[in-house]
Amino acid sequence: MAELQEIEVTIDADGAVRLSVSGVKGAKCEDVTKALEALLGGEIVERQRTVEYDEQPVEQEDHLREQT
């Protein structure tokens, strides 16, 4: 079963947008938010990495079983 991946978006009263990613290990979290960052069109002022960023991503394997 795949781990739940979430992106939390917070917009402050001054219009600052914060994205928080959970359930994604390694640098893939930046790939997950790349399209959203582009849609928001703003400049990235600061990036804070969590403990998950330093963890190794787990590669998911797809298994197909041939039915006879």
Order of alpha helices (4+ residues) and beta strands (2+ residues): beta-beta-alpha
